[in-house]
């Protein structure tokens, strides 16, 4: 038996504080000495004991156990991807979205040699992607079916008006520890983010918390009253009714944090894709211009994520960020300009 005085504080079991620790909880790295202490730890903290395999690990903390866990994680992803390919084959679809009509042949999944395997795009997705690229100069990348972001995407090409009707993700990191984001659907790209923001903050939806919910009819009426309805003008001078998905509780938090400033006084950003994780890069967005003018030459994953700050941020996940004044049009036409003409480095103060 170890004596309590002979064991350093760093090596003690964090549950009983008597024995030398022999194990670490994969989920939270709590030190334990025995199975009983491990069970006590899980019961008291509700820890699952499972390592978050997507959590960032410093190089100095990376060991063989984490390596094995990461390898297993990649194997699971490979297995899931293979299942998706098999499902595409069983439905007679190829990964390019075309069927193989050769007599006696079985449709098989195909892959792109440059970008790797691709998933099956629906006719609607191909139409939206093509219209977005040719008429709005914005590239949409779709995720595999079943991914939550893919399920949330309701973006369409409205041929009647010749415009994209976007699903938008609005994220305000400064709202922490409150919820920091919400999803809006049905935003016409000829409208302005400033109009959406200012009119949302000026609206006064009825809170369901104060409604009498004794009957089904009153509960239904309370849910209806929670919907924020505003009129959004477009660049052709017309207005259309927009039904916001923001909850009244979150709208209250947004008002408390940003209510003293107009949309034009806030910092609006969109993240630039395909940049190194340690060099997060964002592009400025002008909320007083129609959205389609601000998304030109951008790449979005399913739909745009718009970040809102009260002042220019300096870091992102611990890394200094780069803020671009405008997107690299030079990249589109394969012309290189000096870096100082393209972006400004925001140095951590």
C-alpha positions in Angstrom: 0.0 0.0 0.0 1.1 3.5 -0.7 1.0 6.1 2.0 -0.7 9.4 1.3 2.4 11.3 2.3 4.7 9.3 0.0 2.7 10.1 -3.1 3.1 13.4 -4.8 -0.1 15.4 -5.4 0.3 15.1 -9.2 0.4 11.3 -9.0 -2.4 10.8 -6.6 -5.8 9.4 -7.5 -8.1 12.3 -7.9 -11.1 10.4 -6.4 -9.8 8.9 -3.2 -6.6 11.0 -2.9 -5.0 8.0 -1.1 -3.5 5.7 -3.7 -1.1 6.3 -6.6 -3.0 6.9 -9.9 -2.7 4.1 -12.4 -5.2 5.2 -15.1 -6.5 8.3 -16.9 -10.1 8.7 -18.0 -10.0 8.9 -21.8 -12.9 11.4 -21.7 -11.5 14.0 -19.2 -8.1 12.8 -18.2 -9.0 12.4 -14.6 -6.5 10.2 -12.7 -7.8 7.1 -10.9 -6.3 4.2 -9.1 -8.8 1.4 -9.5 -12.0 0.3 -11.1 -14.1 1.4 -8.1 -12.7 4.9 -8.3 -13.3 5.0 -12.1 -16.9 4.0 -11.5 -17.3 6.6 -8.8 -15.8 9.3 -11.1 -18.2 8.5 -13.9 -21.2 8.4 -11.5 -20.4 11.7 -9.9 -19.4 13.7 -13.0 -21.6 11.9 -15.6 -18.5 11.5 -17.7 -18.9 9.0 -20.6 -15.3 7.9 -20.3 -15.0 8.2 -24.1 -12.4 10.4 -25.7 -13.7 13.2 -28.0 -11.8 12.1 -31.1 -12.4 15.4 -32.8 -10.9 17.5 -30.0 -7.6 19.2 -30.8 -4.5 17.7 -29.1 -1.3 19.5 -28.7 1.8 17.8 -30.3 3.4 17.6 -26.8 0.5 15.6 -25.5 0.2 13.3 -28.5 1.0 9.7 -27.5 0.5 6.1 -28.8 -2.9 5.8 -27.3 -4.2 8.9 -29.1 -2.6 7.6 -32.3 -4.4 4.3 -32.0 -7.7 6.1 -31.3 -7.2 8.4 -34.3 -6.4 5.4 -36.5 -9.6 3.7 -35.3 -11.5 6.9 -36.1 -10.2 7.0 -39.6 -11.2 3.3 -40.1 -14.7 4.1 -38.9 -15.0 7.0 -41.4 -13.7 4.7 -44.2 -16.3 2.1 -43.3 -19.1 4.7 -43.3 -17.9 6.0 -46.7 -17.8 2.5 -48.1 -21.4 2.0 -46.9 -22.5 5.1 -48.7 -20.8 3.9 -51.9 -22.6 0.5 -51.5 -25.9 2.3 -51.0 -25.4 4.3 -54.2 -24.6 1.1 -56.1 -27.7 -0.6 -54.7 -29.9 2.2 -56.0 -28.3 2.2 -59.5 -26.4 5.4 -59.1 -22.8 6.4 -59.7 -20.9 8.9 -57.7 -21.1 11.4 -60.6 -24.9 11.3 -60.4 -25.3 9.3 -63.7 -26.6 5.8 -64.1 -24.8 3.1 -66.0 -27.1 2.0 -68.8 -24.8 -0.5 -70.5 -26.6 -3.8 -70.9 -25.6 -6.5 -68.4 -23.4 -4.1 -66.4 -23.8 -3.1 -62.7 -23.6 0.6 -61.9 -20.6 1.3 -59.8 -19.3 4.3 -57.8 -16.8 6.5 -59.5 -14.3 9.0 -58.1 -12.6 12.1 -59.2 -8.8 11.7 -59.5 -8.2 15.2 -58.3 -10.7 15.8 -55.6 -11.3 12.2 -54.3 -14.6 10.4 -54.0 -17.8 12.4 -54.6 -21.3 11.7 -53.4 -24.5 11.5 -55.4 -25.9 14.9 -56.1 -29.6 15.2 -56.6 -31.1 17.0 -59.6 -32.0 20.0 -57.4 -28.5 20.2 -56.0 -27.0 20.2 -59.4 -29.3 22.9 -60.6 -28.6 25.1 -57.6 -24.9 24.5 -57.8 -24.8 25.3 -61.6 -26.9 28.4 -61.2 -24.9 29.7 -58.3 -21.7 29.2 -60.2 -22.7 30.7 -63.5 -25.1 33.5 -62.4 -23.8 34.4 -58.9 -20.1 33.4 -59.2 -20.3 31.5 -55.9 -19.3 27.8 -55.4 -21.5 25.5 -53.3 -20.0 22.3 -51.9 -22.5 19.7 -50.8 -21.8 17.3 -48.0 -22.8 13.6 -47.8 -26.4 12.9 -47.2 -27.2 12.3 -43.6 -24.8 15.1 -42.3 -26.8 17.5 -40.2 -25.7 20.5 -42.2 -26.9 18.9 -45.3 -30.3 18.2 -43.7 -30.6 21.9 -42.7 -29.9 23.2 -46.2 -33.1 24.5 -47.9 -31.3 26.7 -50.5 -33.0 26.8 -53.9 -32.7 28.6 -57.1 -35.9 30.6 -57.6 -36.3 30.6 -61.4 -39.3 33.0 -61.2 -37.1 35.8 -59.9 -33.7 34.4 -61.1 -32.1 34.5 -57.7 -30.8 32.2 -55.0 -33.0 31.8 -51.9 -30.5 30.9 -49.3 -30.4 29.1 -46.0 -28.1 31.2 -43.8 -26.3 30.4 -40.6 -25.9 33.5 -38.4 -23.2 33.1 -35.7 -22.4 35.6 -33.0 -19.5 34.1 -30.9 -19.6 37.0 -28.5 -22.9 35.7 -27.1 -21.2 32.9 -25.2 -22.1 31.2 -22.9 -25.5 31.6 -24.4 -26.3 29.9 -27.8 -24.3 31.7 -30.5 -26.0 30.7 -33.7 -29.3 30.1 -35.5 -30.4 29.1 -38.9 -32.5 31.2 -41.3 -34.2 29.9 -44.4 -35.8 31.7 -47.3 -33.4 34.7 -47.5 -33.4 36.1 -51.0 -29.9 37.0 -52.1 -31.1 40.4 -53.5 -31.8 41.4 -49.9 -29.3 43.0 -47.4 -28.1 41.5 -44.2 -28.4 45.0 -42.6 -32.2 45.0 -43.2 -32.5 41.5 -41.7 -30.5 42.4 -38.6 -32.0 45.8 -37.9 -35.6 44.7 -38.5 -35.1 41.6 -36.3 -33.8 43.7 -33.4 -36.7 46.2 -33.9 -39.4 43.4 -33.8 -41.2 42.4 -30.7 -42.4 38.8 -30.8 -44.7 37.5 -28.1 -42.9 35.1 -25.8 -44.4 31.7 -25.4 -43.3 31.7 -21.8 -46.0 34.2 -20.9 -48.8 32.4 -22.9 -51.4 30.3 -21.2 -50.7 26.7 -22.3 -53.7 24.9 -20.7 -55.2 23.9 -24.0 -53.9 22.6 -27.3 -55.4 25.6 -29.1 -53.5 28.0 -26.9 -50.3 26.1 -27.2 -50.6 26.2 -31.0 -51.3 29.9 -30.9 -48.3 30.5 -28.7 -46.0 28.7 -31.1 -47.4 30.8 -34.0 -46.9 34.0 -32.1 -43.3 33.2 -31.5 -42.5 33.4 -35.2 -40.8 36.7 -36.1 -42.3 38.2 -39.3 -40.6 41.1 -40.9 -40.7 42.8 -44.3 -37.4 42.7 -46.2 -36.8 45.1 -49.2 -34.9 43.8 -52.2 -32.7 45.6 -54.7 -35.6 45.9 -57.2 -37.6 48.0 -54.7 -40.1 45.3 -53.8 -40.6 43.8 -50.3 -41.4 40.3 -49.3 -42.4 38.8 -45.9 -39.6 37.0 -44.1 -40.4 34.5 -41.4 -37.3 34.3 -39.1 -36.4 31.1 -37.3 -34.7 32.9 -34.4 -36.2 32.1 -31.0 -37.5 35.0 -28.8 -35.1 34.0 -26.0 -32.1 34.2 -28.3 -33.4 37.5 -29.9 -33.4 39.0 -26.4 -29.7 38.0 -25.9 -28.8 39.5 -29.3 -30.5 42.7 -28.4 -28.7 42.9 -25.1 -25.3 42.3 -26.7 -25.7 44.3 -30.0 -28.7 46.5 -29.5 -26.6 49.7 -29.0 -25.2 49.4 -32.6 -26.7 49.3 -36.0 -25.8 46.5 -38.4 -23.4 48.9 -40.3 -21.4 49.4 -37.1 -20.8 45.7 -36.6 -18.1 43.5 -38.1 -19.5 41.0 -40.6 -17.3 38.1 -41.8 -17.4 34.9 -43.8 -14.7 32.3 -43.5 -12.5 31.5 -46.5 -12.4 27.8 -47.2 -9.3 25.6 -47.9 -7.0 27.6 -45.5 -4.7 25.9 -43.0 -6.2 25.4 -39.5 -3.5 27.5 -37.9 -4.1 30.4 -40.3 -7.9 31.1 -40.1 -8.8 33.6 -42.8 -12.0 35.6 -43.0 -13.4 38.0 -45.6 -15.2 41.2 -44.8 -18.9 41.5 -45.8 -20.7 44.8 -46.3 -24.2 44.3 -44.8 -25.5 47.3 -46.6 -25.1 45.6 -50.0 -27.3 42.8 -51.5 -26.0 39.5 -50.3 -25.2 38.2 -53.8 -22.6 40.9 -54.3 -20.8 39.9 -51.2 -20.7 36.2 -52.0 -19.1 36.5 -55.4 -16.0 34.3 -55.8 -16.7 32.7 -52.4 -16.9 29.0 -51.6 -19.6 27.9 -49.1 -20.2 24.5 -47.5 -23.9 23.8 -48.2 -24.8 27.4 -47.2 -23.1 30.5 -46.0 -22.1 31.0 -42.3 -22.1 34.7 -41.5 -20.1 35.8 -38.4 -21.1 38.9 -36.5 -18.9 40.8 -34.0 -19.2 44.1 -32.2 -15.5 44.7 -33.0 -12.8 43.2 -35.1 -11.7 39.8 -33.6 -8.0 39.1 -33.3 -7.9 35.3 -32.7 -9.8 32.2 -33.7 -9.3 29.0 -31.7 -6.1 30.5 -30.3 -4.6 31.4 -33.7 -4.1 35.0 -35.0 -6.5 35.5 -37.9 -6.2 37.1 -41.3 -8.9 39.5 -42.4 -9.2 40.0 -46.1 -10.6 43.3 -47.4 -12.1 41.5 -50.3 -11.9 38.0 -51.8 -8.9 37.1 -53.9 -10.2 37.9 -57.3 -6.6 37.5 -58.4 -6.9 33.8 -57.6 -9.9 33.5 -59.9 -8.0 34.9 -62.8 -4.7 33.3 -61.8 -2.9 36.6 -61.1 -0.7 37.1 -58.1 -0.7 40.4 -56.3 1.6 41.4 -53.4 0.1 40.3 -50.1 -0.3 43.8 -48.7 -2.8 44.4 -51.5 -4.9 41.4 -50.6 -5.3 41.1 -46.8 -4.5 42.7 -43.5 -3.0 40.8 -40.6 -4.8 41.4 -37.4 -2.2 41.0 -34.6 -3.2 39.8 -31.2 -3.0 42.7 -28.8 
